[in-house]
Amino acid sequence: MTTKGPKPWTLGEEEDFSSFCKWQNHMMHCLRKEASFKEFLKETMKWNKARASDPKRGLDDEDKVSVLNEMLGVIAQWVPHYLSHEIINESTSLAGVWQAIRKYYGFQQSESQFLSLTKITWEGPDKERPERLYRRVLAHLHDNLLVKDSPLHHNDTKVTTNEDISPTVERLAVLRWLELMDSRLPSLVAIRYSADLQIKTLKDLQPQIVSGLDALLEELKRDDVQVARVEALEREAVEAVESLQVSRFRSRDDKPRPRYSSFSRGRRFTPKQQQRHKPSKECRLCKSEGRPFAGHSVGSCRFLSYEDKVDFIKSCKVVCDEENSDHEDGCEDE
């Protein structure tokens, strides 16, 4: 090769997909430097396997065969020697050469490789920039586009053309990127950028989201703190209610009185039975307003602001404390 600039490096036994892509791009750069190789770098260029019965390998010129063997030999010298025979003698296209190398390392194109998208995680703001995470997601989707040399079938049909990334896939890449940083980010972006989302796709809006990402994440942190405070207040209110209920069924000598229900026929509930009949989490405000109230509490009710939640729970606790105090005073009077 009569090339200038850095030479390729030899692939080791422990390569990952990122290092392979870097090596492949550099190898292609070096191959393009050699004018005689250009014809064999085209996607449509094919040749036959090396066989004694077909010395020209399906080409119309012996000189081309020499150039082809030289190019394949150049690639083979920078990969583990176990791949040399397959690259030089068994390959039929340049895409097949790359697939053979990827297969050796275990990341050839397959649906298993596509599903490894779920393994991509964010290392955190201190270790990884959000833009780098987005590029990793996008690169994974680019690499898993269907190509005609892939063994995969789609709709029970073998792929005959290389797939181009679609606008919808690019939008899904941005959506996945947001979810990886925080599962609540898509909803927050939908609120904060509602006007822009009427005329722009997520892909076009991504640079703007990056510039305001710190503020969005900080807002989510504040929400976490507020929810924690509301839940703490709500626990205090629940404890006050339970304390009031217990005090109502205590006599002057502080002995618990038996509890009955209309369907128990005078039988006293055991602690396990009381636990079994304990109501699930309910939002009293939604219940009073006729909205769905099961499955969430006042602290997580989306119809109330943080200030309203705090005020409501504090008022409940105060009322319970006052009733509890009045009841204890009444017991002492008895």
N, C-alpha and C positions, 0 to 999 in steps of 0.2 A: 504494500500500500504506500503510495506516495502522498502521505498526508502530513499536514503540519498541525501543531497543537498537541494537547495531551493525548496519550494513547489510552485505549480502554484498559480496564483492570480485570483481573481474573475473578470470576465468581467463585465464592467459597461454598462450603457445604451448608453453612447456616445463613441463608439469605431470607429476607422477608419480602413481601410484595413491594414495599416502598423502595428498597434497595435494588430490586430487580428492574422496576420501572426506570429508575435513574440510570442503571447500566444500559438498558435497552435504548433509551433516548440518546445516550452518548455513543453507543455502537452505531446507531442509524446515522448520527452526525458524521462519524468517521467514514462510514460506507459511502455516504453522499459525496465525500471529498474525492473519491476515485471515480473518474468519468466513465470508465468501462463498466462499472457496476450499476449505473443508473437504470439500465433497462430491466435489470432483475429486481429492482426495488419497487417496481410498480405493483399495485394490488392485483392487477389482472394477469401478471406474468406467472406462468405455470411451466413445470418441467416434469419429466418422468423420473422414477427411481433408477438408480444406477444398476443396470443389468447387462450381462455379456451379450444378450440378444438385442439390446438397444443401446449401443455405445454412444449415440448422440443424445440420448435422454429426451427424445421428442423434439429436439431443436434442429434447425435447418443448416447449421454451420458448426463445424468442428471448433472453430475459434471461440464461438459462444460457449461451447461446452468447457473449454479451458478456463474461460473467464468465470463461468458459474462455479466450477470446482475450486477456483482460487478464492472466490468470495465466501463460499461455504467453509473452506479451510481457515480463512481469517476468523470467522465467527467461532469455529470449533476450538481454536487455540485459546480462547478467553473463557471457556466453560469447563466444568469438570470433564475429564477425559472419557468418562463413561458415556457421554453424549456424542462423542465425535462420530461414531459410525452412523448413528441415526440422522445426524445433521448432514453429513456429506453424502451418504448413499441412499437414505430412506426418505429424505424430504422431497416434497413436490412444489413447495412455494415458500416464500419468506414467512408468511403467516404461520405455516406449519412448523417452521423452525422455532418461532417464538412459543408456539403451543407445546412443543416437545420440551423446551427448557422449563416452562411453567409447570408442566406435568411432573417433571423431576423434583421440583420443590414443593409440589402439593397445592399450588394455587392456580391450576388450569381453570378455564371458564366452565362453571357448572352452577346449578341452582344452590348447591351447598355453599359455594363461594359467594353467591348473591346474598344468601341468608346471613352471611357473616357481617352484614350491615348492622345487625343488632348487637354485634360485639364492639362497635365503635362507641366509646364513651368519652365524656369530657374530663380532662385531667384537673380541671378547676382553673379559676382566673389567675391564680398565682403561678401555674405551671404551663398553661397553654392559652394562647390568644384565641378569642372567639373566631376570628377570621381563619385561623389555621384549622380549627375544627370544621368550619364550613367547607373549606377546600378538601379536607379528608373525606367528608361525606360525598361531595360532588365528584371527586376522583374515583371513589368506589363505584358510583353509579355509571360514570363514563366507562370504566373498565368492564362493567357487566352488561353493556349494550350487546344485543345479539349481532353476531357476525356470520357470514356465510360459511366460514370454515369451522364454526362451532359444532360440536356433536349434538347440541340441544335442538329439540323440535318445539315449535310453538303452534298451537291449534292443530296438533297432529301432523304438522307439515314441516319439513326441513327448511331452515332459513336460507334464502338464496341471495339476499342483499344485506349489506352492512347497515345496521340501524343507526340513525342519527338521534341524538338526544332531543327529546321533545320539550316544548315549553312547560307542559304539565309535570314532567319529571324534574325539571329545574325548580318549579314551584314546590314540589314535594321535598326536594333537597333542603330548601329553606325551612320548610315546616319541620322536618326532622331535626334540623340544626337547632331550632328554637326549643323543641321538646327535650333535646339532650342537655341543654343548659338549665332548663327548669320547665316542668310539665305545665306550669301556669302561664308561661310566656306567650304562647299563641293567643290565649284569651285576652291578655293584657295588650298585646300588639293590636288585636282587633278593635280594642277600645281606643287606644291612644292614636292610632293611625287610621281611624275609620274613614275620614275624608279622603285620604290618599288611596286607600284600598278600593275606592269607587272607580278610580281611573288607572291604577297601576297594579301589576301583579306582584306577588311576594318577591319574585326574582329581581324585579326592577327596584323594589323597595328595600332590598337587603342592605345596600350600602348605607342608606339612611338609618336603618335599624341598628347597624353596627355603631354608628356615631352616637346614638342615644342609648346604647345598651347598658352602660353603667347606671344611668338614671333608672332604667326599667328594673334592673336587678336590685337596686337599692330600695325601690318602692316595694318589691316583693319581700325584702327583708323586714321592712317596717310593718308590712301586713302580718308577717310571722310573729313579730313581737306583740302586735295588737291582739292577734288571735290568742296568743299565750296568756296575755293579761285578762282577756275576757273569759277564757276558760278557767283561769284561777278564781276570778270573781264568781263565776257560775258555780264552781265547786263549793265556794264559801256559802252561796245562797242555798245550794242543795243540802249542805250540812246543817244550815239553820232550819230548813224545812224539816229535815229528819229529826233534829233536836226538838222542834216544836211538836211533831207527831208523837215522839216518845213521851214527852212531858204530859201530854193530854191523857195518856193512859196509865199514869202513875198515881197511886193513892198517896195519902199523907205520909205513910211509913215507907214510901218510895218502892213499893212492890208493884211489878207490872200486872195490869189487869188483862184478862183473856180477851182476844179479839174474835168477833164472830162476823159471819156474813150471811146473807139471805139464803145462800145455797149450801152452807156448811152444816145446817141442821144442829147447831149448837156445838159442833166439834171445833176444837181449837186448832189453828194452823200451826204446824211445826215450822221451824226456821227454813227448812228446805222448801216447804210449800209456799211460804211467804216469798222466798226468792223466786220461785217459779212463776208466781203471779205478779211479780214486780213489772211495771210497765216499761217498755223500751224507750229509747231516747225520743223525746218529743219536744217540739217548739211550741210553747204556750201561746205566743203571739200569732203564729200562723194558724193555730187551732182556733183561736178566737175570731180570726178574720175569714175563716172558711177556706184557707189554702191548705195544700198538702203539708202535714206537720210531722209525720213520722220519719225517723231516720236522721234527723238533725236537731240540734239544740239552738237555743237563743244565741249562743256564742258563735255559731257558724251560719246563722240565718243571713241570706243574701239580700233580704229586704230591709235590713237595718244598717245604718252607719255604725262605725266604731263607737262614737260618742253616745248614740242612742242605746247600743247594747250595754255599755257601762252604766248609764243612768238607770236603765230598766232593771238590771241585775242588782245594782246597789239598792234600789227602792224595794225590791223583793226581799233582800236581806234585812233591810231596816224594819220592814213590816213584820217579818218572821221573828226578829229579835224582840220587837216590842210585844208581839203576842206571846212569845215565850216568857218574857219577863212578867207580863200581866197574869199569865196562867200560874207561874210560880208564886206570885204574890197571893193569888187566890187560894192556892193550896196551903200556904202558910196561915192564912186567915181561918181556914177550916180547922 
